[in-house]
Amino acid sequence: MQEFEGLGVFYLGRLHDMESEKDTDELLLYDSKDLVTHAVCVGMTGSGKTGLCIGLLEEAAIDGIPAIVIDPKGDLGNLLLAFPELRPADFEPWVDTREAEKKGQSLREFAAAQAELWRKGLAGWGQDEARIRRFKDAAEFAIYTPGSSAGRPVSVLKSFAAPAAALRDDTELLAEKIETTVSGVLQLLGIDADPIQSREHILLSRIFDETWSRGEDLDLAGLIQAIQSPPIERVGVLDVETFYPGKERFELALQLNNLLAAPGFETWLEGEALDIDRLLYTPEGKPRVAIFSIAHLDDTERMFFVTLLLNELVGWMRVQSGTSSLRALLYMDEIFGFFPPVAKPPSKTPLLTLFKQARAVGLGVVVATQNPVDLDYKGLSNAGTWFLGRLQTERDKARVIEGLEGVAATSGFDRGAMEETLAGLGKRVFLMNNVHERGPVIFRTRWVLSYLRGPLTRDQIKRLTKDVSSQLAPAPSRPATRTPAAASAAAAGPTSAPAADRPRPVLPPSVPQYFVPPRTAPPADGVLTYAPALYGAGQLSFVSTKAKLDHTVDFSLLLTDLAEPVVADWGVAFELGLSPDELETEPRESAAWGPVPVEATRARSYKSWAKRLADSLYRSKQLELMRNPVLDDYSRPDESERDFRIRLGQAAREYRDAQAESLRKKYEPKIATLEERVRRAEQAVEREEDQAKRAHMDTVISVGSTLIGAFLGRKTASRSGLGRATTAARGAGRSRQQAQDVTRARETLEAHRDSLQELEDEFRDEVDNLQALSPEDALEAFPVGLRRKDIDVRLVCLAWAPYWRSPAGEAIPAWE
């Protein structure tokens, strides 16, 4: 069997001969880059559509591609049912009890039969337990259930957060997002509103526009308040009250309030926000397959949620860098009702946007349906790959062919041949029309790694969610970090407890002094007390030619330990987070004061302390970056290891795809030349050899094509030619020529075999080099130090640090 673990190729099945109704030995290896131009899968119930799409998602996960999966039927959670050891006990909790009863078996017996079925099925397609383990380890799989607590909950409140600045600056895109968001909200209320004619739609759109344009978030409670007291005065030339009287606005607000107060609606308000970046990757940077199960929702709730999710994807897409490699997948199973040909539900606009523009950032969109008559095929003309399975009616076939004609200009479409082919498709047999290939192919889908038990119940989703140890949660807010010395100083308060009636110390005009503003409310009976401290501020420039880095960092340090004599140990100072412009030039009223050390009353001391600060920064400060030794890539300042690993994964795929394309161009002509030589030598041999010897020649011919074919996918010309040559060999007669002719033919063939072997060895070396590139490569620390000339100390001064002193004498820092 051909090798299928190639670089950037998805193992989808084997080519199928329609005449003999048998599978061939040639594998269908789909280039992952082709999915950037999107795909459509159509097939009736029982055609094997779900198995094909799950297989596609499995291959993407193995390749490190994260995915957002919208699951209206509830059976894509089967992706979590992959059992590397294939033990009957693993299958038992998930088997269908009704199927066991039909077969007259106990659950244990039926589970054992299913485990054996999967073991044999996988083996028949060259797969084993190790590949299941690889699939499980490659990504995290999670089921989200909006509006339900069965899986991971999703909060729609956070989905009304203001879009990113890049999206807000795009007037057209912001208008689209507002229109679809408002349409989704109103549809949830049962209001079928026209964006141009409906007062409800216009008012809500203006509220969202006004709020989001200022960069402010909005939730349902805030929306209710904004309806009653709009943040705008006019709509067009009319004032708000004339356009939409307050009494009628109250009715709309009441509808939203009733929705918010409805029993069970709180599940829509809990859980994770629709943050696409955090959905696609775990906090550690591991790819995630995020499955949104919406089978439990009614039609309006489904439309509402799907619209929000698609809008978030559009917003995420807008801030991604361009790439020609596959970065992530959006898969939507059963798109019926979300992308109709005539109507315009809220989900249609963001879907059209994704189909037209997502390829630029490497986001592949895959949609599937068993109802082809309800799809807008003009919109789907942007899809480069079509997977067509068995269809139910002639009307369905006609609609599918109509859609395929949209890409006819680039795929050599033959309507008559397509109609004949579609009529003969069987179970798990699909026609693939890929604009990146030379023509359509027929194939049978491979056996999937996941156990296909059908739609999951609520309790089963709960169990799967509970079993997933990694939970998606927002990063907890971190308190300001403080050195032990700073914490000690804060606890002790001012170095010398000031008396409440101590006057403000008088300092020479040459001594620079400022006041740190209090940031906390005073405790009961607390007195504001100023204690002297040193403040140092400036800029640090971290420069590295290797990392292509020129990064400037502002610093502001506060040193509270000014005991006599002043040591000025800047190593125990802590980051204040206040620029010189934020310091106050005058104290607050009714404050007590601490004594100032003698050294701090002399202007020359501050010059000395500034030099000490520069020396301390030179010795202690460095920028901690990370480096990938394979790609020779460096992390960016303030880039987490998670984000760096995600970026490395994409960079590795882009490099791999570029190298793969280079290898294709390099080896295809060589393969074609050797193929022609083998074909001619075979013609000479087949005239002389009997059936056994000709079978031996088939084996010889296949040398060298296995690995190359797996890597090059179906784009190389070698496979079809070899297939024709092998077919000719099997159909030849048994006549013999003189022994001298046979010997000469064998010698020629042997020479070509050696050439193929040398080509394979050369190719294997190049593939091994590519395979060494992995996003999981260990990272190494790359510290960037400071040069003295890159330290700019702009200010060192006396800073009066504020404390709240209680009647009992406890001092609490007021600047934190």
C-alpha positions, -999 to +999 in steps of 0.1 A: +000+000+000+011+035-007+023+056+022-002+082+033+016+101+061+029+127+037+037+163+043+006+185+041-017+158+025-049+144+039-056+107+035-093+106+024-097+072+008-089+051-023-098+057-060-128+037-071-135+021-105-171+027-115-172+000-141-160-028-119-175-012-088-142-020-070-116+002-052-082+005-068-049+004-049-043+041-055-049+063-025-067+097-026-043+121-010-057+156-008-034+186-006-042+206+025-034+238+007-063+232-016-087+235+013-078+272+015-101+277-014-129+261+006-150+229+000-187+218-003-199+183+006-233+171-006-249+138+000-282+123+011-286+105+044-267+072+043-243+084+016-213+085+040-211+123+041-206+125+079-178+099+077-160+118+049-162+151+068-151+136+101-122+120+082-113+154+068-113+169+103-092+140+116-066+146+090-066+184+097-061+177+134-032+153+127-016+181+106-019+205+135-048+225+120-073+239+145-110+240+136-143+256+146-170+230+140-208+239+140-228+208+147-266+211+142-273+174+144-251+165+174-230+137+158-197+155+153-189+150+190-180+115+178-145+131+172-140+126+209-147+089+207-113+078+194-098+049+214-061+042+208-062+008+225-095-003+208-106-021+240-143-032+242-146-014+275-138+018+257-167+013+233-192+000+258-204+034+273-211+047+238-227+019+218-263+021+208-284-001+231-311-005+205-286-018+180-274-043+206-310-054+212-317-059+175-287-082+172-297-101+204-265-092+222-256-078+256-240-044+257-207-060+265-209-084+236-220-056+212-192-034+224-167-062+218-181-067+183-178-029+176-142-028+188-133-057+165-152-041+137-131-010+141-099-029+144-105-047+112-118-017+094-088+004+102-064-024+093-081-027+059-072+009+053-036+006+065-043+023+098-036+011+134-038+021+170-007+042+167-024+065+142-054+069+166-029+079+193-013+104+170-047+119+162-056+121+199-023+137+209-023+162+180-051+184+192-075+191+221-112+182+213-140+201+232-178+203+229-194+236+235-232+239+241-245+274+240-277+278+260-270+246+279-248+233+306-243+199+291-210+208+275-187+238+279-210+268+282-207+299+259-216+334+270-234+355+244-231+386+266-194+389+259-202+385+222-215+421+222-180+434+231-167+462+209-150+448+177-113+452+173-100+486+162-091+472+127-127+462+122-142+494+136-121+514+112-136+495+082-170+512+078-184+486+055-174+457+076-186+473+108-220+480+092-222+443+081-214+431+117-240+455+132-267+445+107-262+407+113-259+411+150-291+432+153-309+408+129-299+379+151-311+396+183-344+405+168-349+370+153-344+357+188-373+379+199-394+365+170-392+398+150-385+394+113-371+428+108-360+445+075-327+464+081-341+494+060-378+495+070-379+482+105-378+509+133-365+482+157-336+473+134-327+509+127-328+519+164-307+490+176-283+495+147-277+531+157-272+521+193-246+495+184-229+519+160-227+546+186-215+524+213-190+503+193-176+533+175-164+546+209-148+512+216-173+505+244-188+470+251-225+463+252-245+435+269-281+427+270-288+447+302-270+477+287-290+473+255-322+474+274-312+506+291-300+521+258-334+514+242-351+533+270-326+561+270-309+561+236-273+575+234-284+594+202-306+624+198-317+620+161-323+593+136-319+609+102-336+642+103-361+632+131-355+633+168-356+599+185-389+605+202-406+613+169-390+584+151-397+559+179-418+571+208-407+562+243-438+542+251-432+520+221-395+517+228-405+505+263-424+476+247-392+465+228-372+469+260-397+448+278-394+420+252-357+419+257-361+420+295-385+391+294-359+372+274-332+380+298-354+370+328-368+338+312-361+306+331-330+289+317-317+319+298-290+324+324-271+295+306-266+319+277-249+344+300-224+320+315-192+305+303-166+315+278-167+344+254-166+337+216-129+346+215-118+328+183-081+329+191-087+311+225-111+287+209-086+277+182-058+271+206-054+261+242-035+283+267-004+262+260-007+268+222-020+234+213-045+233+184-081+227+194-111+213+175-139+233+191-173+216+184-204+238+189-233+214+194-266+232+187-289+203+183-308+212+215-316+248+203-347+258+184-344+274+149-343+310+162-317+303+188-296+284+163-297+313+139-289+338+167-259+319+179-245+309+145-247+345+134-227+357+164-201+330+159-197+338+122-194+375+130-166+368+155-148+347+128-150+376+104-136+399+130-108+374+138-101+371+101-096+408+097-066+409+121-047+379+107-017+382+085-020+369+049-008+333+041-013+308+013-011+278+037-040+264+057-042+281+091-075+270+104-109+254+094-145+264+098-167+233+092-205+236+093-225+204+091-260+206+075-260+242+063-297+239+054-315+272+062-283+292+069-273+298+032-305+298+011-305+309-025-332+337-022-338+346+014-312+365+034-311+352+070-286+369+094-261+341+089-258+345+051-239+378+050-209+367+073-209+333+055-206+350+021-178+372+035-159+342+047-163+324+014-150+354-005-122+366+017-111+340+042-087+323+018-064+353+020-056+345+057-056+307+053-090+300+068-106+271+050-144+270+050-161+236+046-199+232+045-221+201+041-257+194+034-281+167+024-306+193+010-288+207-021-319+225-033-317+250-004-282+262-011-271+294-028-248+279-054-238+313-068-224+321-034-207+287-032-190+293-066-160+304-045-155+269-033-126+251-051-134+215-040-168+197-043-174+163-027-205+148-042-221+117-028-253+097-035-283+121-041-319+114-035-338+130-064-332+142-099-339+177-087-311+174-062-287+163-090-298+191-112-291+217-085-257+202-077-247+203-114-259+239-115-235+247-087-206+229-104-210+249-135-200+279-115-164+266-115-165+251-150-141+276-165-112+263-144-121+226-140-130+214-175-166+207-166-185+180-186-222+182-177-232+149-195-204+129-179-211+144-145-248+135-147-239+099-156-213+096-128-236+110-101-263+085-110-240+056-102-225+066-069-229+041-040-225+043-003-193+060+008-184+066-028-179+102-037-170+123-067-144+149-060-141+179-083-111+200-073-101+230-094-065+224-084-065+190-101-068+179-137-103+166-135-128+149-113-120+116-095-142+089-079-131+076-045-143+056-015-138+072+019-114+056+043-123+041+076-124+069+102-104+068+134-133+080+156-161+057+166-193+067+147-220+061+173-244+088+159-258+118+177-247+122+213-272+125+241-271+153+267-257+129+293-230+117+269-219+152+262-218+159+299-196+128+304-172+138+276-169+173+289-162+161+324-136+137+310-117+165+293-091+177+318-081+209+301-108+235+306-110+267+286-110+296+311-101+332+309-067+340+323-070+352+359-061+388+365-027+391+381-021+415+410+008+439+405+041+422+412+062+435+441+096+427+453+100+413+488+117+445+498+089+466+484+063+445+502+082+449+534+084+486+530+047+488+522+038+469+553+061+490+575+048+522+560+069+554+560+105+549+572+099+573+600+064+575+613+053+612+608+034+630+634+000+642+622+009+678+628+044+676+612+047+704+586+059+698+551+097+696+549+113+726+531+137+716+504+161+736+482+146+746+448+174+726+431+160+693+445+134+679+421+103+666+439+070+652+428+040+635+444+027+600+436-011+602+432-031+581+456-051+554+437-071+538+465-100+550+486-091+559+522-101+535+550-123+547+578-106+575+597-075+570+575-050+599+573-030+606+541+007+605+549+035+613+525+069+595+530+100+603+509+110+579+482+132+579+450+116+578+416+135+569+385+121+568+350+134+565+314+136+542+284+155+510+277+162+500+241+167+463+234+185+457+201+194+424+185+204+419+149+198+381+150+162+386+163+156+416+141+147+434+172+147+471+181+123+474+210+119+503+234+105+499+269+095+526+293+103+521+330+093+539+362+107+526+395+099+536+430+124+530+458+108+534+492+137+524+515+153+557+522+166+550+557+196+572+568+221+569+552+205+564+518+220+534+501+199+538+469+198+501+461+177+502+429+177+464+428+149+464+454+128+491+437+096+480+421+078+491+389+054+519+397+037+520+363+035+558+363+051+580+337+067+614+348+037+631+333+014+613+356+032+625+388+016+654+406+034+686+412+014+696+443+004+675+474-031+667+485-046+687+513-045+677+550-016+653+546+010+643+572+047+642+563+077+620+570+112+633+575+137+636+546+172+621+549+199+647+547+214+632+515+180+637+498+181+674+504+212+678+482+209+681+444+242+664+437+229+632+453+204+627+425+231+627+398+249+600+417+217+580+422+209+583+385+243+567+376+236+539+401+202+534+385+218+531+350+244+506+364+217+486+381+196+484+349+227+474+329+234+445+352+199+432+359+176+440+330+173+418+299+145+410+275+136+373+277+128+361+242+125+325+228+141+311+198+132+282+175+165+267+164+150+249+134+132+278+118+157+303+133+127+324+144+125+345+175+095+355+197+084+391+198+084+413+229+053+406+251+045+375+229+036+346+251+051+311+245+016+300+235+013+327+208+049+321+197+042+284+192+011+291+173+030+315+150+058+289+146+033+263+136+019+285+108+054+295+097+064+258+096+034+250+074+041+279+051+077+268+047+067+232+043+042+241+016+067+262-003+093+234-002+067+209-012+058+229-042+095+232-051+099+194-048+069+189-070+084+210-098+118+193-093+106+156-093+076+156-116+096+158-149+121+132-136+093+108-127+076+114-161+109+106-179+116+074-159+079+064-163+081+066-200+113+045-200+097+019-178+067+018-200+087+010-231+108-016-213+076-032-200+062-034-235+092-054-246+091-077-216+054-084-216+056-099-251+079-126-237+070-133-201+042-153-187+017-142-161+039-147-131+068-128-146+045-100-155+032-098-120+068-095-109+072-066-132+043-048-116+061-049-083+093-036-100+075-008-116+060+004-083+094+008-068+100+045-061+064+057-067+050+048-032+068+075-011+069+101-039+032+096-046+022+100-010+041+132-008+031+147-041-006+139-037-025+135-070-007+163-088+021+142-102+016+126-136+032+094-126+002+076-111-021+077-140+007+066-163+018+038-141-018+026-137-021+024-175+012+006-178+002-019-152-032-024-168-015-031-201+008-056-185-021-076-171-039-076-205-009-088-225-006-122-242+017-151-233+038-151-264+076-153-261+104-139-282+140-151-283+159-153-251+182-126-262+154-101-265+141-110-230+176-106-215+180-072-232+146-060-220+153-072-185+186-053-184+170-022-196+143-025-170+168-032-143+187+000-152+155+020-149+147+003-116+181+015-103+174+050-115+140+050-097+157+037-066+183+065-067+155+090-072+136+076-043+167+078-020+173+114-031+137+123-025+136+105+009+165+126+021+147+158+011+114+147+027+133+138+059+147+173+061+112+187+057+097+164+083+123+177+108+103+209+108+077+207+136+058+233+156+066+211+186+103+216+184+118+225+217+123+262+222+155+277+237+158+309+257+173+339+239+180+367+264+187+401+249+208+423+272+213+460+273+242+481+260+250+511+282+242+535+253+207+520+252+198+530+288+182+565+289+176+576+325+155+607+320+145+615+356+156+607+391+138+627+418+124+628+452+089+613+450+065+616+480+048+582+483+013+583+498+001+560+525-031+557+544-024+556+581-050+542+604-056+554+640-038+523+652-007+533+632-010+508+604+003+522+571-012+510+538+003+520+504-022+543+487-005+541+452-014+505+444 
